[in-house]
Each structure stands twice: as C-alpha cells, then as structure tokens.
Amino acid sequence: MTPYGRPKGELTAARRASVALMSARDLARGLAVAAMAVCTGCSTVGNGRLVRLDEPAARSLLATGTTTRSDVLQDFGQGTIVHFRSGWETWQYQYRECIAKGWDQVPYIGLITSRLARPTKELIVLFDDRGVVRRWSLQQFDDREIRPGAR
C-alpha cells in the first residue's frame, strides 16, 4: 500500500491520462522527426556532371575518333572501368536521384518510397586500345523500367 491508501503500482485516472498524453505526444514527435528525415533524407548517387548532360552536349564533348581518355577524365572524372583483353575499355557513369540509404527498409515508409520514380541517367564510353573514343551511349530510364538491352 502507498501512503495515499492505494495498492502499489496502481495509477490514478489523472496519472493514466497523463501517461497516455505523453505517449501520444512522443508518437507525434517521433512521426514528425521521421517525416522530416524522409523529406531531408533525399540524396543523389553517382556523377553529378550528368545532371544537365543531354544528347547535343554529349555529342560535342565525345567526338568519335578524336576525344581521348584524358579529355573524358577531365570532363566527367573517373568512371567505372571495364578492361578487355584487346586493350579496349568502357567507362561508365551514372547519376540517380534517390532516398537516403536505409529508408526503403523502414515499415510503411518503404511502401511509399518504393513507388517513387527515381530516374537514372547513364553514360557509357567505349575506348579503343589507343585510348580514343569509338562509341558512346547516353540514356535515361526510370528504375522501375527494364533497362535498354537488359533481358
């Protein structure tokens, strides 16, 4: 028994209401923080130089037969490189708008973020064994689409 004549552990109606109100406030605060984190948690992945790159700009920067590896390195930075035995290689650049890592796994938030369109822009440059551009491809696709050429 408590000094007030109640059994130990029993809460008064006012105290129960206060605890419920605090729980509701904490829940509202937590949801507000989560919503702010989702809104401010947006980020991008990849090479930001691709944001404004379009077909005409790419054509002027990547002249087939004359543009070299050092030119591409200067214009776009280091890409993901695939080397072939023949000496040829491809450099790949991607830019993707996305949600900060981990938010896709949060219950209910993942349901929303999985339905957001996240466009990806991709540039692939093929160099010959002398380091000169032979071909290039610039494409943009939604991450929910099947990528061109992929099966």
Steps between C-alpha positions, in 0.01 A plus 500: 500500500608854424477780758187616312309176560538352151660166420856533370525532120143628455474832315235761553275594208682834469839327494379247238374788282833679541694188396270449198543866401878471527494184287289675235737799508802274470339318208414828326853628560650178365282513189591864442871420528462204263311715247768771516771239456327356195456844347855609573643153446479528123834466334660415173739229396766517233656759276330839540651616170236292320209704640495754217663283235276447199558345158633816323738582786625140509552506123718811527705360791538146367615528139545149365854444376651812661403524869750322728490342844663807653229723344225283647680484835518880505131543404339225711759375748580137564227256399450131562745333264472163328820383326500252211790276391516685168602818683160660448304618802171656602447774753160518661346797679164506677292759675193406701272695726403288798399477861768484767626149570287297737169681462372236256514243782295705752148352532230708328755757381647233271154451347497866399862533391488183289236662279695820437644542153877528524640580158848378417723659237783288366795579275718221360811581296693239299873564441725314258847372590651844422265671751279669240119508521343252256137507620294641780146466631296740713168377630251586769254254645275457799627242749170316472550450125702220350830650392556520125687195381445313828302178492 
